[in-house]
Amino acid sequence: MTKLIHPPLLALPLLFLSAAAMAQQQDSPSDKSAFEGDFLTVGAGLGVGPDFQGSNDYVVYPMAGAMGRVGPVTINPRVSGLALDLIPDFDKKISFSLGPVARARFERTGTIHDPVLAVLGNPKTAIEVGGTAGVSINRITNPYDSLSFSVDVRWDIAKAHRGQTITPSMTYLTPLSRGTAIVFNASIEHVDDNYAQYYYDITPANALATGLPVYTAQGGWKSASATLIGVVDLDGNIRNGGFALIGGVSYTRVLGSIADSPIVSERGSANQFIGALGIAYTF
């Protein structure tokens, strides 16, 4: 099963690499940052995580992500997608972000390793588009750290779940040295009835085919996640770009009506763990 940019172990470190470096002032006139002006950061790696959110089957999958800036527009990574920040104030003490956001959602669209759930078939790939807004407070406890709050609101336009998702998140990032850094992220996702029922309902026909009880899922808070990531620049200086190693772990708790679905409560688990290791390069 192939997954791209799985939450959020590659997207967040890529965002960190630029944000932390841009927040740093030059130590000398010749100490120019690779993140000043236009730049591109790309990353790839391997992750170990659930087959889908709510599954207790774990698989190994490739990951990839990218971010950068072209003129006044910053391109930020998202899970299986990206967001554009159209406000060019990234170097301010308090900065704001606003722009469009889009992602693909691959829930249960590949091989399902649970033979009972495989009978339910594969949902369509959802394409979610919408807007994102946020605020960052930079240089809080040292000249280089940042605390950010944001919210993404998206709607499916591919006629898959046909619903709305809302994802507030908080991110704190700080360097530990010139070449190492950590980032902590917490997020929670809200979904509507359309989303919940598309992915987590058990219809009478499904119940007859699988032996699971009939269930109608309801919208609400779907999941809460916490992620811790470490970044190590291979030449000891994050600011000058080049290669950096990224490693991280993430825990997600499935909540509410989604957790009560037989897909999760009988065939899966509400506790979800992800581990990943990757490498990024900044041009």
C-alpha positions in Angstrom: 0.0 0.0 0.0 1.4 3.4 -1.0 0.8 6.6 1.0 2.1 10.0 0.3 3.0 12.7 2.9 1.5 10.7 5.8 0.5 12.9 8.8 2.5 14.8 9.7 6.0 13.5 10.1 7.5 14.9 6.9 5.4 17.9 6.3 6.0 19.5 9.7 9.8 19.2 9.7 10.0 20.7 6.2 8.0 23.6 7.5 10.2 23.8 10.5 13.4 23.9 8.5 12.4 27.1 6.8 10.6 28.8 9.7 13.4 28.2 12.1 16.1 29.3 9.7 14.2 32.4 8.5 13.7 33.5 12.1 17.4 33.6 12.7 19.1 36.9 12.1 22.5 36.9 10.3 25.5 36.5 12.6 27.5 38.5 10.1 27.0 40.2 6.8 28.4 37.1 5.0 26.1 34.7 6.9 23.4 34.7 4.4 20.5 32.2 4.9 19.4 29.8 2.2 15.8 30.6 3.2 16.1 34.3 2.3 14.3 35.0 -1.0 13.2 32.1 -3.3 14.0 28.6 -2.1 12.8 25.0 -2.4 13.0 22.2 0.2 12.2 18.6 -0.7 12.1 15.6 1.5 11.6 11.8 1.3 11.6 9.0 3.8 9.9 5.9 5.1 7.2 5.6 7.7 5.5 2.9 9.8 1.9 3.5 10.7 -1.7 2.2 10.5 -3.2 0.9 7.3 -5.8 3.8 7.7 -6.9 5.9 10.6 -8.6 3.5 13.0 -6.8 0.4 11.8 -4.7 -1.9 14.0 -2.7 -3.2 11.0 0.6 -1.5 10.5 2.4 -1.1 7.2 5.7 0.5 5.9 5.2 3.2 3.3 7.2 5.8 1.4 6.7 9.5 2.2 7.5 12.7 0.3 7.0 16.4 0.8 8.0 19.8 -0.4 7.8 23.5 0.5 9.4 26.8 -0.6 8.8 30.4 -1.6 8.4 32.2 -4.9 8.4 35.9 -4.5 5.9 36.9 -1.8 4.1 33.5 -1.8 5.1 30.8 0.7 4.3 27.2 -0.2 3.7 25.2 3.0 3.2 21.4 3.2 0.1 19.6 4.3 -0.8 16.0 4.7 -1.0 14.8 1.0 -1.3 18.4 -0.1 -0.1 22.0 0.3 -1.2 25.4 1.4 -0.2 28.9 0.1 0.5 31.8 2.4 -0.2 35.0 0.6 0.9 37.4 3.4 4.6 38.2 3.0 5.4 39.0 6.7 7.3 35.8 7.7 10.2 37.8 9.3 8.0 39.8 11.7 7.7 39.4 15.5 4.1 38.5 14.9 3.2 37.2 11.5 0.0 36.0 9.9 -0.8 33.5 7.2 -3.8 33.4 4.9 -4.5 31.5 1.7 -5.9 28.5 -0.1 -5.3 24.9 1.0 -5.8 21.5 -0.7 -5.1 17.9 0.0 -6.0 14.4 -1.2 -7.5 11.9 1.2 -6.6 8.2 0.6 -8.5 6.6 3.5 -8.9 2.9 2.7 -8.4 3.5 -1.1 -5.5 1.0 -1.3 -5.1 -2.6 -0.2 -7.0 -3.3 3.1 -5.2 -5.9 5.1 -8.1 -6.7 7.4 -10.0 -9.4 5.5 -13.3 -8.4 7.1 -13.0 -4.7 6.3 -11.8 -5.6 2.8 -15.3 -6.8 2.1 -16.5 -3.2 2.5 -14.6 -2.2 -0.7 -12.6 0.9 -1.4 -13.9 4.4 -1.0 -13.0 7.0 -3.6 -10.1 9.4 -3.2 -11.4 12.7 -1.8 -9.9 16.0 -3.0 -10.4 18.6 -0.3 -10.0 22.3 -1.0 -10.6 25.4 1.1 -8.8 28.0 3.1 -6.2 28.3 5.9 -5.5 31.1 8.3 -3.0 31.4 11.2 -0.8 33.5 13.4 2.8 33.0 14.6 4.6 34.5 17.5 8.4 34.5 16.7 11.4 34.9 19.0 9.6 34.0 22.3 12.3 32.5 24.5 15.2 32.8 22.2 16.0 34.6 18.9 14.9 31.6 16.8 11.8 29.9 18.2 8.2 30.2 17.1 4.7 29.4 18.3 2.1 29.1 15.6 -1.7 28.6 15.6 -3.6 27.8 12.4 -6.9 26.4 11.2 -7.6 24.7 7.8 -11.2 24.4 6.6 -11.8 22.2 3.5 -14.6 20.7 1.5 -14.5 17.6 -0.7 -14.9 18.5 -4.4 -14.4 15.0 -5.8 -17.8 13.7 -4.8 -16.2 11.1 -2.4 -17.3 11.9 1.2 -18.8 15.2 0.0 -18.2 16.7 3.5 -16.3 19.3 5.4 -13.3 19.0 7.6 -11.9 21.5 10.1 -8.3 21.1 11.5 -7.0 23.5 14.1 -3.4 23.0 15.1 -0.6 24.4 17.2 3.1 24.1 16.5 6.1 25.1 18.6 9.6 24.9 17.1 13.0 25.8 18.5 16.6 25.1 17.6 18.7 23.2 20.2 21.9 24.3 18.5 23.0 25.7 15.1 22.5 22.3 13.5 19.8 20.6 15.5 16.2 21.4 16.3 12.9 20.0 17.6 9.3 20.7 16.7 6.1 19.8 18.6 2.7 19.8 17.0 -0.8 19.2 18.4 -3.9 19.1 16.2 -7.5 18.0 16.3 -9.8 17.3 13.4 -13.5 17.9 13.1 -15.7 16.2 10.5 -19.3 16.5 9.5 -22.0 13.7 9.1 -21.2 13.2 5.4 -17.6 12.4 6.1 -18.3 10.2 9.2 -20.9 8.2 7.4 -18.9 7.7 4.2 -15.9 6.2 6.0 -17.3 4.7 9.2 -20.9 3.5 8.6 -21.9 -0.1 8.6 -25.0 -0.5 6.4 -27.4 -3.4 6.7 -25.8 -4.9 3.6 -22.3 -4.4 5.1 -23.5 -6.0 8.3 -24.8 -9.1 6.4 -21.5 -9.4 4.5 -19.1 -8.9 7.4 -20.9 -9.9 10.6 -20.4 -6.4 12.0 -23.3 -4.6 13.7 -25.2 -2.0 11.8 -23.9 1.5 12.7 -24.5 5.1 11.6 -21.6 7.4 12.4 -22.1 11.0 13.4 -20.0 14.0 12.8 -17.9 15.7 15.5 -14.3 15.7 16.7 -12.8 12.8 14.8 -9.2 12.6 16.2 -6.5 14.4 18.2 -2.8 14.1 17.5 0.5 14.9 19.1 3.8 14.8 17.1 7.4 15.2 18.2 10.2 15.6 15.6 13.9 16.1 15.6 16.0 17.6 12.8 19.8 17.3 12.4 21.5 19.3 9.7 24.3 17.1 8.2 26.9 20.0 7.9 25.9 21.5 11.3 24.2 24.6 10.0 20.5 24.6 9.3 20.6 28.1 7.8 22.8 27.3 4.8 20.4 24.6 3.3 21.7 21.3 2.0 20.9 18.0 3.6 19.2 17.4 6.9 18.0 14.2 8.6 14.5 14.1 10.1 13.0 11.6 12.6 9.8 11.6 14.5 7.0 9.9 16.3 3.3 10.7 16.4 0.3 9.5 18.5 -3.3 9.9 17.4 -6.4 9.1 19.4 -9.6 8.5 17.4 -12.5 10.1 19.1 -16.3 10.2 19.5 -18.6 8.5 17.1 -15.7 7.5 14.8 -14.0 5.6 17.7 -17.4 3.9 18.4 -17.7 2.6 14.8 -17.2 -1.2 14.6 -14.6 -0.4 12.0 -12.5 1.0 14.8 -13.9 -0.5 18.0 -14.2 -4.2 16.8 -11.7 -4.4 13.9 -9.2 -1.7 14.7 -8.0 0.5 17.5 -8.6 4.1 18.7 -4.8 4.4 19.5 -2.7 5.2 16.4 1.1 5.4 16.3 3.4 6.5 13.5 7.2 6.5 13.3 9.3 7.9 10.4 12.8 8.7 9.3 13.6 10.8 6.3 16.0 13.2 4.6 15.4 16.7 3.3 17.4 19.0 1.0 17.1 22.7 0.6 18.2 24.3 -2.7 
